[in-house]
Amino acid sequence: MNLCSDWTRSRTSTESRTATAKSYMVNSENWVGGYLSGVSSSNGINFLRNADSEAIFSEIDIQCRLKPSQSVADAADSIVKELLK
């Protein structure tokens, strides 16, 4: 999985309108959704029941701006920890 700096750049740059940037974001968002779904399923706890995907992506935006060198997977793990509380 890519670094948070890649996530942030593709979500905030004017290049986000290009086909390549859109493809990157769709793939990244799909990966995050699948990852969270898999963790939810494996834990037997549906912590995504009331979750909003845009809110989740916004939280990843925040975490990635704060820690650009971490992976998007680490940002997703932080969200899992919050949702399991």
Rosetta blueprint (number, residue, H / E / L):
1 M L
2 N L
3 L E
4 C H
5 S H
6 D H
7 W H
8 T H
9 R H
10 S H
11 R H
12 T H
13 S L
14 T H
15 E H
16 S H
17 R H
18 T L
19 A H
20 T H
21 A H
22 K H
23 S H
24 Y H
25 M H
26 V H
27 N H
28 S H
29 E H
30 N H
31 W H
32 V H
33 G H
34 G H
35 Y H
36 L H
37 S H
38 G H
39 V H
40 S H
41 S H
42 S H
43 N H
44 G L
45 I L
46 N L
47 F L
48 L L
49 R L
50 N L
51 A L
52 D L
53 S H
54 E H
55 A H
56 I H
57 F H
58 S H
59 E H
60 I H
61 D H
62 I H
63 Q H
64 C H
65 R H
66 L H
67 K L
68 P L
69 S L
70 Q L
71 S E
72 V H
73 A H
74 D H
75 A H
76 A H
77 D H
78 S H
79 I H
80 V H
81 K H
82 E H
83 L H
84 L L
85 K L
